[in-house]
Amino acid sequence: MSEEKNTKKKNKGGILNRIMGGQIFTSRIITDNAWLFALIVLYSFIYVGIRYEHEQKLLKIDRLTKRRDKLKNNLLTLKSEFSYKSRQTEIENFLQESDSELKVATRPTYKVKK
């Protein structure tokens, strides 16, 4: 009867006391399957490492995508400015304002024959 009381007292603390006291590591289930627990821990570390690496790559992709979009917008802006400034009326206005020797042709073009 006294043994039953002792085991009940030991079990009364429960699993939390066994974990905190380190006694759970001496139980037969744990010692027989220690390699399995070690393998689970190893796989967990590998999983975390791979996940971190992929998160870093995703962040880099996001940064490069934002940079590409910004450059694309700059290109569109420059193209529109160039299209505007290369219109005939804009070129004529520029030539008049800059007092250039170049003038707009008043006669139509013609082909010189040999």
Secondary structure as GFF3:
##gff-version 3
##sequence-region A 1 114
A	DSSP	alpha_helix	2	21	.	.	.	ID=ss1
A	DSSP	three_ten_helix	23	26	.	.	.	ID=ss2
A	DSSP	alpha_helix	28	32	.	.	.	ID=ss3
A	DSSP	alpha_helix	34	85	.	.	.	ID=ss4
A	DSSP	alpha_helix	88	97	.	.	.	ID=ss5
###
